[in-house]
Amino acid sequence: MFAGSLAGATSPARVFSPVVGAQIHALREAHSAVPLLPDHEHVLFAARGPALADGVALGPGALLYLGTGRDSVTLTGQAGTRLFLLGGEPMRETLLMWWNFA
């Protein structure tokens, strides 16, 4: 845990809203369900090795948006696979982004 809380573990880092930031590292081939808060949005980033997230294949550099309404995600990875799980409460207001590329 590098931010927030997950599955009973809490990071010592100070946060200002309910979030989760967790590194998931498979020391050996692994298959496990990771609990999620259904009212939060989550994303998985694959940093190293192949993985499956609820049957979706992830390779290094892949980003998988999990959205809301899930209470868990099932992960499968080989030894050395490293994933990052990030999540938090969705923003309730309409987002507007303007970018000047000129």
LOTIDREN-482323 format. One line per field, with one value per residue (C-alpha): residue in three letters; chain; residue number from 1; x, y, z. Coordinates in steps of 0.02 Angstrom, whole numbers. Layout:
<nodes>
res	c(ALA; ...)
chain	c(A; ...)
n	c(NUM; ...)
x	c(X; ...)
y	c(Y; ...)
z	c(Z; ...)
</nodes>
This chain:
<nodes>
res	c(MET; PHE; ALA; GLY; SER; LEU; ALA; GLY; ALA; THR; SER; PRO; ALA; ARG; VAL; PHE; SER; PRO; VAL; VAL; GLY; ALA; GLN; ILE; HIS; ALA; LEU; ARG; GLU; ALA; HIS; SER; ALA; VAL; PRO; LEU; LEU; PRO; ASP; HIS; GLU; HIS; VAL; LEU; PHE; ALA; ALA; ARG; GLY; PRO; ALA; LEU; ALA; ASP; GLY; VAL; ALA; LEU; GLY; PRO; GLY; ALA; LEU; LEU; TYR; LEU; GLY; THR; GLY; ARG; ASP; SER; VAL; THR; LEU; THR; GLY; GLN; ALA; GLY; THR; ARG; LEU; PHE; LEU; LEU; GLY; GLY; GLU; PRO; MET; ARG; GLU; THR; LEU; LEU; MET; TRP; TRP; ASN; PHE; ALA)
chain	c(A; A; A; A; A; A; A; A; A; A; A; A; A; A; A; A; A; A; A; A; A; A; A; A; A; A; A; A; A; A; A; A; A; A; A; A; A; A; A; A; A; A; A; A; A; A; A; A; A; A; A; A; A; A; A; A; A; A; A; A; A; A; A; A; A; A; A; A; A; A; A; A; A; A; A; A; A; A; A; A; A; A; A; A; A; A; A; A; A; A; A; A; A; A; A; A; A; A; A; A; A; A)
n	c(1; 2; 3; 4; 5; 6; 7; 8; 9; 10; 11; 12; 13; 14; 15; 16; 17; 18; 19; 20; 21; 22; 23; 24; 25; 26; 27; 28; 29; 30; 31; 32; 33; 34; 35; 36; 37; 38; 39; 40; 41; 42; 43; 44; 45; 46; 47; 48; 49; 50; 51; 52; 53; 54; 55; 56; 57; 58; 59; 60; 61; 62; 63; 64; 65; 66; 67; 68; 69; 70; 71; 72; 73; 74; 75; 76; 77; 78; 79; 80; 81; 82; 83; 84; 85; 86; 87; 88; 89; 90; 91; 92; 93; 94; 95; 96; 97; 98; 99; 100; 101; 102)
x	c(0; 71; -89; -256; -324; -359; -409; -370; -200; -176; -33; 51; 44; -74; -218; -359; -496; -536; -414; -321; -147; -74; 69; 28; 182; 172; 318; 263; 123; -33; -222; -320; -473; -434; -574; -635; -754; -905; -936; -757; -680; -524; -388; -253; -84; 27; 208; 294; 246; 86; -74; -259; -388; -559; -501; -437; -255; -134; 45; 174; 112; -72; -202; -372; -516; -627; -761; -885; -1001; -869; -833; -679; -565; -486; -303; -188; -2; 163; 310; 376; 215; 190; 26; -30; -209; -271; -444; -554; -723; -784; -798; -982; -969; -950; -767; -711; -534; -461; -287; -188; -69; -20)
y	c(0; 167; 267; 238; 70; -100; -267; -213; -135; 53; 158; 282; 413; 557; 571; 697; 586; 400; 321; 161; 147; -28; -119; -301; -409; -595; -686; -846; -891; -827; -818; -713; -603; -426; -335; -168; -36; -41; 146; 187; 190; 84; 61; -71; -30; -175; -129; -297; -468; -536; -540; -573; -463; -547; -637; -479; -498; -363; -339; -213; -35; -85; 14; -64; 44; -54; 77; 68; -70; -204; -281; -375; -411; -581; -570; -702; -673; -761; -747; -570; -491; -318; -221; -57; -36; 143; 197; 325; 407; 463; 649; 694; 852; 864; 872; 997; 996; 1125; 1102; 1221; 1125; 1280)
z	c(0; -48; -24; 62; 117; 41; 118; 295; 254; 268; 202; 320; 180; 217; 92; 81; 8; 12; -112; -144; -214; -207; -289; -324; -351; -387; -306; -393; -514; -428; -445; -321; -299; -241; -149; -218; -153; -271; -260; -315; -488; -510; -638; -656; -732; -786; -750; -777; -842; -916; -812; -826; -740; -743; -901; -989; -1043; -986; -1041; -982; -1010; -1018; -922; -882; -819; -700; -667; -523; -463; -435; -266; -326; -473; -503; -551; -623; -649; -672; -553; -563; -628; -554; -561; -486; -427; -411; -359; -276; -271; -442; -471; -471; -577; -765; -813; -943; -1010; -1126; -1195; -1305; -1417; -1518)
</nodes>
